[in-house]
Amino acid sequence: MVTLNDIAKASGYSPATISRLFKNDPSLSIRPQSKKIIFDTAMQLGYPLEKINFAFDRVLLLYWISENEELQDEYFLEMHQQLDQFARNKHFSLTILRKGKLDPHYLRTYDAFIAVGSFSMLDLEILEKNFEYGVFVEAQHFQNKFDTVNPDLEYITKKAIRLFLDKGYRKIGFIGGSYFSPDHSVESRDIRESYFRHYLNSYNLLQEKYIFSGGKFSIESGRKLANEMLQSLEKDPLPEAILIASDTIALGVLQILEQHHVKIPEDLEIISINNKAPSQDNLLTLASFAIDIPEIARTAINLLYEQLTSHRKISKNVLIGSMLSEGDSFQA
């Protein structure tokens, strides 16, 4: 069995220093490089991880979400809170950096990062040059070097369409926001809409007249898109069912449909994504695929912990599943 003396002999550091490090002694002053040598040696010799109380206190949280956006969207607020909580469980102390220019000199003072939001290609290049370890949460791009954790939006979209088809619906619509590209400063098609188009087209049921998208993932966007739908389909039947890309958009849609006396679910049924709708008076509850924010945050922290302790070089891309919550807008 590997002992502290074995690690001391192989690393060149005293058993007392190693013991204090493994106990996460806050009074211990040790250079990051020395810490890395000791940890690497312990891992190579096969010292049990459960005997080490790791302390990585230089993790940067690149939170490319404005404070205003976070306050207005419960999803991002909870994500921030959950990342903080699970980080503390692993003895990470997160330093938050909001959207802005990445300074390589500043980045090099941190051991690793967790990134949330949309990043430009230049941002990605800077991160790749300055970090060995990092995790992207809800990445809109594939990462080869760093890990990613995402809700399985492809499964959610496919499952929603299947639920509609199983009820005999053939006129199926989509309402959603756009993805804003940091590189081109223009809106592009969100991944949820892309999946919707692909899977509905595979059944030869895709109808452009039932797709309305654009703008932010907000209540106001939902109101705007619902008005566009009603005006566009003034002389045509409404879709029998609609998949809406987020609960916030769905709330705006419901407000407009109620004003125009469209009854839900009698006239059409709705499934949404996120299960984070703020309470609204006089509105029915949404049937929504719940995105498990605590599980996403926990997985991101665990992946980073694994990278730092094992120095894994192969990236992992993890998808988190989802279940449909019951609501008035869709009767399963």
Rosetta blueprint (number, residue, H / E / L):
1 M L
2 V L
3 T L
4 L H
5 N H
6 D H
7 I H
8 A H
9 K H
10 A H
11 S H
12 G L
13 Y L
14 S L
15 P H
16 A H
17 T H
18 I H
19 S H
20 R H
21 L H
22 F H
23 K L
24 N L
25 D L
26 P L
27 S L
28 L L
29 S L
30 I L
31 R L
32 P H
33 Q H
34 S H
35 K H
36 K H
37 I H
38 I H
39 F H
40 D H
41 T H
42 A H
43 M H
44 Q H
45 L H
46 G L
47 Y L
48 P L
49 L H
50 E H
51 K H
52 I L
53 N L
54 F L
55 A L
56 F L
57 D L
58 R L
59 V E
60 L E
61 L E
62 L E
63 Y E
64 W L
65 I L
66 S L
67 E H
68 N H
69 E H
70 E H
71 L H
72 Q H
73 D L
74 E H
75 Y H
76 F H
77 L H
78 E H
79 M H
80 H H
81 Q H
82 Q H
83 L H
84 D H
85 Q H
86 F H
87 A H
88 R H
89 N H
90 K L
91 H L
92 F L
93 S L
94 L E
95 T E
96 I E
97 L E
98 R E
99 K L
100 G L
101 K L
102 L L
103 D L
104 P H
105 H H
106 Y H
107 L H
108 R L
109 T L
110 Y L
111 D L
112 A E
113 F E
114 I E
115 A E
116 V E
117 G L
118 S L
119 F L
120 S L
121 M H
122 L H
123 D H
124 L H
125 E H
126 I H
127 L H
128 E H
129 K H
130 N H
131 F L
132 E L
133 Y L
134 G E
135 V E
136 F E
137 V E
138 E L
139 A L
140 Q L
141 H L
142 F L
143 Q L
144 N L
145 K L
146 F L
147 D E
148 T E
149 V E
150 N E
151 P E
152 D L
153 L H
154 E H
155 Y H
156 I H
157 T H
158 K H
159 K H
160 A H
161 I H
162 R H
163 L H
164 F H
165 L H
166 D H
167 K L
168 G L
169 Y L
170 R L
171 K L
172 I E
173 G E
174 F E
175 I E
176 G E
177 G L
178 S E
179 Y E
180 F E
181 S E
182 P L
183 D L
184 H L
185 S L
186 V E
187 E E
188 S E
189 R E
190 D L
191 I H
192 R H
193 E H
194 S H
195 Y H
196 F H
197 R H
198 H H
199 Y H
200 L H
201 N H
202 S H
203 Y L
204 N L
205 L L
206 L L
207 Q L
208 E H
209 K H
210 Y H
211 I E
212 F E
213 S E
214 G L
215 G L
216 K L
217 F L
218 S L
219 I H
220 E H
221 S H
222 G H
223 R H
224 K H
225 L H
226 A H
227 N H
228 E H
229 M H
230 L H
231 Q H
232 S H
233 L L
234 E L
235 K L
236 D L
237 P L
238 L L
239 P L
240 E L
241 A E
242 I E
243 L E
244 I E
245 A L
246 S L
247 D H
248 T H
249 I H
250 A H
251 L H
252 G H
253 V H
254 L H
255 Q H
256 I H
257 L H
258 E H
259 Q H
260 H L
261 H L
262 V L
263 K L
264 I L
265 P L
266 E L
267 D L
268 L L
269 E E
270 I E
271 I E
272 S E
273 I E
274 N E
275 N L
276 K L
277 A L
278 P L
279 S L
280 Q L
281 D L
282 N L
283 L L
284 L L
285 T L
286 L L
287 A E
288 S E
289 F E
290 A E
291 I E
292 D L
293 I H
294 P H
295 E H
296 I H
297 A H
298 R H
299 T H
300 A H
301 I H
302 N H
303 L H
304 L H
305 Y H
306 E H
307 Q H
308 L H
309 T H
310 S H
311 H L
312 R L
313 K L
314 I L
315 S L
316 K L
317 N E
318 V E
319 L E
320 I E
321 G L
322 S E
323 M E
324 L E
325 S E
326 E L
327 G E
328 D L
329 S L
330 F E
331 Q L
332 A L
